[in-house]
Amino acid sequence: METGFIQDKEGYFIYKDPSATKDYKIDWSNWLVSGETIINMLWTVPSGITLEMQNATPSAAIIVLSGGTVNNNYKVTCHIVTSLDNEDDKEFRVVILNQ
């Protein structure tokens, strides 16, 4: 994961204000082998929060999210496929709070 994520017994999460539009990055560089790159990704975002944009670098997946309802948690999942046909999922929760 990237800087800014907090880990608890349920996994990783990050706080977001409902009026903010923010980008989040999942870094797979420690998981990929030398020369392997991300060639495809699929983000799963529940209703109530909006996927504004998504992008990938050779070793990271980036998503931009907006919206959300205060005091709700949203589980966001990213599935990648690599140049060596490996696949992986990572997820995090977006906790909506007025900040």
C-alpha positions in Angstrom: 0.0 0.0 0.0 1.0 3.6 0.0 1.7 6.3 2.5 -1.5 7.6 4.2 -3.2 4.3 4.7 -3.8 3.1 8.2 -3.9 -0.6 9.1 -6.2 -2.2 11.7 -7.4 -5.7 12.4 -9.7 -5.5 9.3 -7.0 -4.4 6.8 -6.1 -1.0 5.4 -8.3 2.1 5.4 -8.1 5.8 4.7 -10.2 8.8 5.8 -11.9 10.9 3.2 -14.1 14.0 3.5 -17.4 13.6 1.5 -16.7 16.8 -0.5 -13.1 15.8 -1.4 -12.0 14.3 -4.7 -8.8 12.4 -3.9 -6.5 10.0 -5.6 -5.3 6.8 -4.0 -2.4 4.6 -5.1 -1.7 0.9 -4.6 2.0 0.1 -5.2 2.8 -3.5 -6.3 6.5 -2.9 -6.8 7.5 -5.2 -3.9 5.2 -8.0 -5.3 6.2 -7.8 -8.9 9.3 -9.7 -10.1 12.1 -7.9 -12.0 10.8 -6.8 -15.4 7.1 -7.7 -14.7 4.6 -4.9 -15.2 0.9 -4.3 -14.7 -0.9 -4.6 -18.0 -4.5 -4.6 -16.8 -6.5 -3.5 -13.8 -10.1 -3.5 -12.6 -11.3 -1.4 -9.7 -14.5 -2.5 -7.9 -16.2 0.5 -6.2 -19.5 0.2 -4.3 -22.4 2.5 -4.9 -22.4 5.6 -2.8 -18.8 6.6 -3.7 -17.8 7.6 -7.3 -14.9 6.4 -9.3 -13.8 9.6 -11.2 -10.6 8.3 -12.9 -8.3 5.3 -12.9 -4.8 4.9 -14.2 -1.9 2.5 -14.0 1.9 2.8 -14.0 4.1 -0.2 -14.7 4.1 -1.0 -10.9 1.1 0.9 -9.4 -2.7 1.3 -9.8 -4.2 4.7 -9.1 -7.9 5.6 -8.5 -9.6 9.0 -8.0 -12.7 8.9 -5.8 -15.3 11.4 -4.9 -18.4 11.5 -2.8 -19.5 9.2 0.0 -21.8 9.6 3.0 -20.5 10.7 6.4 -20.0 7.7 8.8 -20.1 5.2 6.0 -17.3 2.8 5.0 -16.7 1.7 1.4 -14.6 -1.3 0.5 -12.6 -0.6 -2.7 -10.8 -3.5 -4.5 -8.3 -3.5 -7.3 -7.5 -6.5 -9.4 -4.4 -6.5 -11.6 -3.1 -8.7 -14.3 0.6 -8.6 -15.0 2.8 -9.1 -18.1 3.7 -12.6 -16.7 0.0 -13.5 -16.4 0.1 -13.2 -12.6 -3.0 -11.8 -10.9 -3.6 -10.2 -7.5 -6.2 -8.3 -5.5 -5.7 -5.6 -2.9 -8.4 -3.7 -1.1 -8.9 -0.9 1.3 -11.8 0.8 3.1 -12.6 4.5 2.5 -14.0 5.9 5.8 -16.1 9.1 5.2 -15.7 11.7 7.9 -16.1 15.5 7.9 -12.6 16.8 8.1 
